[in-house]
């Protein structure tokens, strides 16, 4: 049991120290870099939304074509 406790505490200490290190690095990011990153994220979101809209549009066109052909 002692070995498990030691292993757990070692693991926990390493994870916590990594978390602190990453927070320090994150706080050192320049505002310009954050703005650029934000723009890239928004552009990616817009691209995904455009793909969804295109997919919806194609589905509507297909269903319209099928309906017109079926009812002719």
N, CA, C and O atoms as CSV, one atom per row, in Angstrom:
chain,resi,resn,atom,element,x,y,z
A,1,UNK,N,N,0.826,-1.188,0.000
A,1,UNK,CA,C,0.000,0.000,0.000
A,1,UNK,C,C,0.869,1.250,0.000
A,1,UNK,O,O,0.517,2.245,-0.634
A,2,UNK,N,N,1.971,1.214,0.685
A,2,UNK,CA,C,2.864,2.357,0.733
A,2,UNK,C,C,3.371,2.698,-0.661
A,2,UNK,O,O,3.492,3.874,-1.004
A,3,UNK,N,N,3.667,1.691,-1.462
A,3,UNK,CA,C,4.169,1.920,-2.810
A,3,UNK,C,C,3.114,2.617,-3.663
A,3,UNK,O,O,3.441,3.532,-4.418
A,4,UNK,N,N,1.853,2.198,-3.555
A,4,UNK,CA,C,0.778,2.833,-4.308
A,4,UNK,C,C,0.614,4.294,-3.913
A,4,UNK,O,O,0.402,5.154,-4.768
A,5,UNK,N,N,0.714,4.576,-2.612
A,5,UNK,CA,C,0.606,5.956,-2.146
A,5,UNK,C,C,1.740,6.813,-2.690
A,5,UNK,O,O,1.524,7.948,-3.114
A,6,UNK,N,N,2.940,6.265,-2.674
A,6,UNK,CA,C,4.096,7.006,-3.177
A,6,UNK,C,C,3.945,7.252,-4.679
A,6,UNK,O,O,4.212,8.354,-5.159
A,7,UNK,N,N,3.519,6.230,-5.414
A,7,UNK,CA,C,3.322,6.383,-6.855
A,7,UNK,C,C,2.250,7.429,-7.150
A,7,UNK,O,O,2.408,8.263,-8.042
A,8,UNK,N,N,1.163,7.371,-6.394
A,8,UNK,CA,C,0.088,8.338,-6.602
A,8,UNK,C,C,0.571,9.759,-6.322
A,8,UNK,O,O,0.313,10.664,-7.115
A,9,UNK,N,N,1.254,9.963,-5.228
A,9,UNK,CA,C,1.730,11.296,-4.873
A,9,UNK,C,C,2.744,11.811,-5.883
A,9,UNK,O,O,2.760,13.002,-6.195
A,10,UNK,N,N,3.580,10.933,-6.392
A,10,UNK,CA,C,4.543,11.330,-7.421
A,10,UNK,C,C,3.805,11.757,-8.686
A,10,UNK,O,O,4.108,12.794,-9.275
A,11,UNK,N,N,2.839,10.947,-9.093
A,11,UNK,CA,C,2.029,11.259,-10.268
A,11,UNK,C,C,1.312,12.602,-10.083
A,11,UNK,O,O,1.325,13.452,-10.974
A,12,UNK,N,N,0.696,12.775,-8.931
A,12,UNK,CA,C,-0.062,13.989,-8.631
A,12,UNK,C,C,0.854,15.222,-8.655
A,12,UNK,O,O,0.497,16.260,-9.213
A,13,UNK,N,N,2.004,15.095,-8.061
A,13,UNK,CA,C,2.955,16.205,-8.027
A,13,UNK,C,C,3.397,16.587,-9.434
A,13,UNK,O,O,3.483,17.771,-9.758
A,14,UNK,N,N,3.677,15.597,-10.267
A,14,UNK,CA,C,4.092,15.871,-11.638
A,14,UNK,C,C,2.984,16.559,-12.424
A,14,UNK,O,O,3.240,17.521,-13.148
A,15,UNK,N,N,1.762,16.075,-12.285
A,15,UNK,CA,C,0.633,16.675,-13.001
A,15,UNK,C,C,0.392,18.102,-12.553
A,15,UNK,O,O,0.154,18.980,-13.382
A,16,UNK,N,N,0.451,18.342,-11.263
A,16,UNK,CA,C,0.238,19.691,-10.757
A,16,UNK,C,C,1.342,20.633,-11.205
A,16,UNK,O,O,1.072,21.790,-11.525
A,17,UNK,N,N,2.573,20.162,-11.234
A,17,UNK,CA,C,3.665,21.028,-11.658
A,17,UNK,C,C,3.551,21.347,-13.143
A,17,UNK,O,O,3.875,22.460,-13.559
A,18,UNK,N,N,3.103,20.408,-13.935
A,18,UNK,CA,C,2.895,20.671,-15.359
A,18,UNK,C,C,1.794,21.699,-15.549
A,18,UNK,O,O,1.893,22.574,-16.409
A,19,UNK,N,N,0.755,21.592,-14.755
A,19,UNK,CA,C,-0.352,22.537,-14.846
A,19,UNK,C,C,0.117,23.951,-14.535
A,19,UNK,O,O,-0.260,24.896,-15.228
A,20,UNK,N,N,0.920,24.102,-13.518
A,20,UNK,CA,C,1.445,25.419,-13.152
A,20,UNK,C,C,2.350,25.943,-14.255
A,20,UNK,O,O,2.279,27.121,-14.606
A,21,UNK,N,N,3.211,25.073,-14.812
A,21,UNK,CA,C,4.106,25.481,-15.896
A,21,UNK,C,C,3.315,25.951,-17.112
A,21,UNK,O,O,3.667,26.958,-17.725
A,22,UNK,N,N,2.256,25.237,-17.465
A,22,UNK,CA,C,1.478,25.627,-18.637
A,22,UNK,C,C,0.741,26.929,-18.385
A,22,UNK,O,O,0.578,27.724,-19.311
A,23,UNK,N,N,0.287,27.175,-17.150
A,23,UNK,CA,C,-0.374,28.439,-16.839
A,23,UNK,C,C,0.603,29.600,-16.963
A,23,UNK,O,O,0.227,30.676,-17.428
A,24,UNK,N,N,1.832,29.400,-16.561
A,24,UNK,CA,C,2.853,30.447,-16.684
A,24,UNK,C,C,3.114,30.730,-18.151
A,24,UNK,O,O,3.196,31.890,-18.554
A,25,UNK,N,N,3.246,29.678,-18.957
A,25,UNK,CA,C,3.485,29.872,-20.386
A,25,UNK,C,C,2.305,30.555,-21.046
A,25,UNK,O,O,2.494,31.429,-21.892
A,26,UNK,N,N,1.076,30.170,-20.672
A,26,UNK,CA,C,-0.111,30.790,-21.248
A,26,UNK,C,C,-0.180,32.276,-20.936
A,26,UNK,O,O,-0.615,33.064,-21.775
A,27,UNK,N,N,0.241,32.667,-19.748
A,27,UNK,CA,C,0.168,34.073,-19.377
A,27,UNK,C,C,1.228,34.893,-20.095
A,27,UNK,O,O,1.153,36.122,-20.098
A,28,UNK,N,N,2.217,34.239,-20.706
A,28,UNK,CA,C,3.277,34.943,-21.411
A,28,UNK,C,C,2.955,35.142,-22.888
A,28,UNK,O,O,3.765,35.708,-23.622
A,29,UNK,N,N,1.795,34.691,-23.333
A,29,UNK,CA,C,1.395,34.869,-24.727
A,29,UNK,C,C,1.060,36.344,-24.948
A,29,UNK,O,O,0.352,36.962,-24.152
A,30,UNK,N,N,1.570,36.880,-26.018
A,30,UNK,CA,C,1.347,38.285,-26.330
A,30,UNK,C,C,-0.097,38.526,-26.754
A,30,UNK,O,O,-0.715,37.643,-27.348
A,31,UNK,N,N,-0.641,39.691,-26.464
A,31,UNK,CA,C,-2.022,40.013,-26.869
A,31,UNK,C,C,-2.240,39.859,-28.368
A,31,UNK,O,O,-3.300,39.405,-28.799
A,32,UNK,N,N,-1.236,40.239,-29.170
A,32,UNK,CA,C,-1.361,40.095,-30.622
A,32,UNK,C,C,-1.523,38.628,-31.014
A,32,UNK,O,O,-2.313,38.300,-31.900
A,33,UNK,N,N,-0.771,37.747,-30.351
A,33,UNK,CA,C,-0.880,36.320,-30.636
A,33,UNK,C,C,-2.268,35.802,-30.251
A,33,UNK,O,O,-2.852,34.991,-30.969
A,34,UNK,N,N,-2.789,36.271,-29.124
A,34,UNK,CA,C,-4.130,35.862,-28.706
A,34,UNK,C,C,-5.176,36.318,-29.717
A,34,UNK,O,O,-6.088,35.563,-30.054
A,35,UNK,N,N,-5.043,37.550,-30.199
A,35,UNK,CA,C,-5.989,38.071,-31.185
A,35,UNK,C,C,-5.926,37.252,-32.466
A,35,UNK,O,O,-6.959,36.901,-33.035
A,36,UNK,N,N,-4.719,36.951,-32.917
A,36,UNK,CA,C,-4.550,36.163,-34.131
A,36,UNK,C,C,-5.140,34.765,-33.954
A,36,UNK,O,O,-5.798,34.235,-34.849
A,37,UNK,N,N,-4.894,34.186,-32.794
A,37,UNK,CA,C,-5.448,32.863,-32.511
A,37,UNK,C,C,-6.973,32.909,-32.498
A,37,UNK,O,O,-7.630,32.002,-33.009
A,38,UNK,N,N,-7.530,33.963,-31.917
A,38,UNK,CA,C,-8.988,34.120,-31.881
A,38,UNK,C,C,-9.575,34.234,-33.275
A,38,UNK,O,O,-10.627,33.661,-33.558
A,39,UNK,N,N,-8.904,34.969,-34.144
A,39,UNK,CA,C,-9.367,35.117,-35.523
A,39,UNK,C,C,-9.327,33.775,-36.240
A,39,UNK,O,O,-10.263,33.429,-36.961
A,40,UNK,N,N,-8.248,33.016,-36.049
A,40,UNK,CA,C,-8.150,31.691,-36.687
A,40,UNK,C,C,-9.270,30.770,-36.220
A,40,UNK,O,O,-9.850,30.037,-37.021
A,41,UNK,N,N,-9.570,30.808,-34.935
A,41,UNK,CA,C,-10.638,29.961,-34.392
A,41,UNK,C,C,-11.979,30.351,-35.007
A,41,UNK,O,O,-12.753,29.483,-35.409
A,42,UNK,N,N,-12.256,31.651,-35.081
A,42,UNK,CA,C,-13.513,32.115,-35.680
A,42,UNK,C,C,-13.596,31.741,-37.159
A,42,UNK,O,O,-14.652,31.326,-37.635
A,43,UNK,N,N,-12.490,31.884,-37.885
A,43,UNK,CA,C,-12.486,31.505,-39.299
A,43,UNK,C,C,-12.791,30.025,-39.465
A,43,UNK,O,O,-13.524,29.640,-40.376
A,44,UNK,N,N,-12.237,29.199,-38.599
A,44,UNK,CA,C,-12.506,27.761,-38.662
A,44,UNK,C,C,-13.977,27.471,-38.354
A,44,UNK,O,O,-14.590,26.622,-39.001
A,45,UNK,N,N,-14.540,28.167,-37.377
A,45,UNK,CA,C,-15.954,27.991,-37.059
A,45,UNK,C,C,-16.825,28.394,-38.251
A,45,UNK,O,O,-17.778,27.696,-38.595
A,46,UNK,N,N,-16.491,29.519,-38.873
A,46,UNK,CA,C,-17.249,29.969,-40.047
A,46,UNK,C,C,-17.153,28.970,-41.194
A,46,UNK,O,O,-18.141,28.704,-41.879
A,47,UNK,N,N,-15.969,28.423,-41.398
A,47,UNK,CA,C,-15.789,27.430,-42.466
A,47,UNK,C,C,-16.679,26.215,-42.230
A,47,UNK,O,O,-17.310,25.706,-43.156
A,48,UNK,N,N,-16.722,25.750,-40.965
A,48,UNK,CA,C,-17.575,24.599,-40.650
A,48,UNK,C,C,-19.048,24.931,-40.851
A,48,UNK,O,O,-19.810,24.105,-41.354
A,49,UNK,N,N,-19.451,26.138,-40.460
A,49,UNK,CA,C,-20.844,26.557,-40.651
A,49,UNK,C,C,-21.187,26.641,-42.137
A,49,UNK,O,O,-22.274,26.234,-42.545
A,50,UNK,N,N,-20.263,27.170,-42.952
A,50,UNK,CA,C,-20.491,27.235,-44.393
A,50,UNK,C,C,-20.664,25.841,-44.983
A,50,UNK,O,O,-21.510,25.635,-45.853
A,51,UNK,N,N,-19.868,24.883,-44.515
A,51,UNK,CA,C,-20.001,23.507,-44.995
A,51,UNK,C,C,-21.365,22.934,-44.629
A,51,UNK,O,O,-21.984,22.235,-45.431
A,52,UNK,N,N,-21.838,23.233,-43.406
A,52,UNK,CA,C,-23.162,22.769,-42.992
A,52,UNK,C,C,-24.242,23.353,-43.889
A,52,UNK,O,O,-25.124,22.635,-44.358
A,53,UNK,N,N,-24.169,24.661,-44.126
A,53,UNK,CA,C,-25.171,25.327,-44.961
A,53,UNK,C,C,-25.148,24.753,-46.373
A,53,UNK,O,O,-26.200,24.520,-46.968
A,54,UNK,N,N,-23.969,24.527,-46.904
A,54,UNK,CA,C,-23.854,23.939,-48.232
A,54,UNK,C,C,-24.494,22.551,-48.251
A,54,UNK,O,O,-25.201,22.199,-49.196
A,55,UNK,N,N,-24.245,21.773,-47.212
A,55,UNK,CA,C,-24.852,20.446,-47.124
A,55,UNK,C,C,-26.368,20.522,-47.076
A,55,UNK,O,O,-27.054,19.749,-47.745
A,56,UNK,N,N,-26.897,21.458,-46.281
A,56,UNK,CA,C,-28.353,21.636,-46.213
A,56,UNK,C,C,-28.907,22.038,-47.580
A,56,UNK,O,O,-29.938,21.530,-48.020
A,57,UNK,N,N,-28.212,22.951,-48.237
A,57,UNK,CA,C,-28.647,23.426,-49.544
A,57,UNK,C,C,-28.681,22.282,-50.554
A,57,UNK,O,O,-29.634,22.156,-51.323
A,58,UNK,N,N,-27.658,21.464,-50.552
A,58,UNK,CA,C,-27.624,20.327,-51.472
A,58,UNK,C,C,-28.743,19.337,-51.174
A,58,UNK,O,O,-29.364,18.797,-52.090
A,59,UNK,N,N,-28.998,19.100,-49.889
A,59,UNK,CA,C,-30.092,18.194,-49.529
A,59,UNK,C,C,-31.428,18.725,-50.005
A,59,UNK,O,O,-32.256,17.967,-50.510
A,60,UNK,N,N,-31.644,20.012,-49.849
A,60,UNK,CA,C,-32.909,20.607,-50.300
A,60,UNK,C,C,-33.044,20.477,-51.807
A,60,UNK,O,O,-34.114,20.137,-52.311
A,61,UNK,N,N,-31.956,20.748,-52.531
A,61,UNK,CA,C,-32.002,20.635,-53.986
A,61,UNK,C,C,-32.288,19.202,-54.410
A,61,UNK,O,O,-33.060,18.976,-55.341
A,62,UNK,N,N,-31.685,18.247,-53.748
A,62,UNK,CA,C,-31.906,16.833,-54.086
A,62,UNK,C,C,-33.353,16.458,-53.820
A,62,UNK,O,O,-33.999,15.836,-54.663
A,63,UNK,N,N,-33.872,16.835,-52.642
A,63,UNK,CA,C,-35.249,16.498,-52.321
A,63,UNK,C,C,-36.220,17.179,-53.282
A,63,UNK,O,O,-37.227,16.583,-53.666
A,64,UNK,N,N,-35.935,18.408,-53.670
A,64,UNK,CA,C,-36.789,19.111,-54.629
A,64,UNK,C,C,-36.774,18.373,-55.962
A,64,UNK,O,O,-37.826,18.151,-56.562
A,65,UNK,N,N,-35.583,17.992,-56.426
A,65,UNK,CA,C,-35.458,17.277,-57.686
A,65,UNK,C,C,-36.215,15.957,-57.625
A,65,UNK,O,O,-36.935,15.610,-58.561
A,66,UNK,N,N,-36.054,15.215,-56.523
A,66,UNK,CA,C,-36.742,13.925,-56.371
A,66,UNK,C,C,-38.253,14.152,-56.359
A,66,UNK,O,O,-39.001,13.405,-56.991
A,67,UNK,N,N,-38.696,15.172,-55.647
A,67,UNK,CA,C,-40.139,15.459,-55.559
A,67,UNK,C,C,-40.701,15.837,-56.909
A,67,UNK,O,O,-41.776,15.365,-57.277
A,68,UNK,N,N,-40.003,16.677,-57.663
A,68,UNK,CA,C,-40.464,17.095,-58.984
A,68,UNK,C,C,-40.514,15.905,-59.934
A,68,UNK,O,O,-41.477,15.736,-60.682
A,69,UNK,N,N,-39.471,15.084,-59.896
A,69,UNK,CA,C,-39.434,13.900,-60.767
A,69,UNK,C,C,-40.518,12.896,-60.386
A,69,UNK,O,O,-41.133,12.277,-61.255
A,70,UNK,N,N,-40.749,12.736,-59.084
A,70,UNK,CA,C,-41.721,11.757,-58.596
A,70,UNK,C,C,-43.152,12.172,-58.942
A,70,UNK,O,O,-43.992,11.334,-59.270
A,71,UNK,N,N,-43.413,13.474,-58.864
A,71,UNK,CA,C,-44.771,13.977,-59.092
A,71,UNK,C,C,-45.043,14.331,-60.553
A,71,UNK,O,O,-46.135,14.801,-60.872
A,72,UNK,N,N,-44.091,14.121,-61.430
A,72,UNK,CA,C,-44.294,14.449,-62.850
A,72,UNK,C,C,-45.013,13.357,-63.575
A,72,UNK,O,O,-45.263,13.473,-64.775
